[in-house]
Amino acid sequence: MQPHVLVVEDEDALSELLSYNLKKEGFRVSLAADGEEAMMLVEERQPDVVVLDWMLPKISGIEVCRRLRSRHETRNLPIIMLTARGEEADRIRGLDTGADDYIVKPFLMKELFARVRAVLRRIRPGLAEDSVTVGDITIDRVAHRVVRSDLEIHLGPTEFRLLDYLMQHPGRVFSREQLLDAVWGSDVYVEARTVDVHIGRLRKALSAGGEHDPIRTVRSAGYALNAA
Ligand code: CA
């Protein structure tokens, strides 16, 4: 699953540049041109990290940061502030308001990628890594490979994304609707039964070598990947 970055920036050229480069780097990107739009997008669908410009029309970046921090659902959402101001006082103010990190414009894309990965690693280990292992299953996001007990497992693209998502939260139970939203996207209409079909295929592939089924069905709740 690609980490989802919300970029909040009112300068179109920079916004486009960030979007292009972040996408090329493997992130999913949403854009907001002001603070109000940012709050709306976060409400609709919470990103994994917010890259937030300080100087924005309507609601300032600092105010957006403060609002996100004051809400229970977004209290721990990673926020990286972007600003043209480099003064120490502003930097401290940004961090005081709850930003996780701070980048002064102009900056190198490489620097931004490194900061984004660093906050993701801190807050959601596993999300920003190239490969994740749960029990005897390893998923390699760069090579797009899955290995179980030294045997390569062949998965279709949907099964791969499904497994990737489950492996980010071992042991946690997800409803069909949650899996649809995370793996297929909320803007796609797919029947909940479709999830069962792909879970079935994933199970079959993962157990092809005779190993036990690592996916637990929780009656009337959903599915979980066993943690051990
Ligand atoms: Ca700006």
Residues whose N, C-alpha, C, O or C-beta is under 5 A from the ligand:
A	BS01	CA	D10 E11 D53 M55 L56
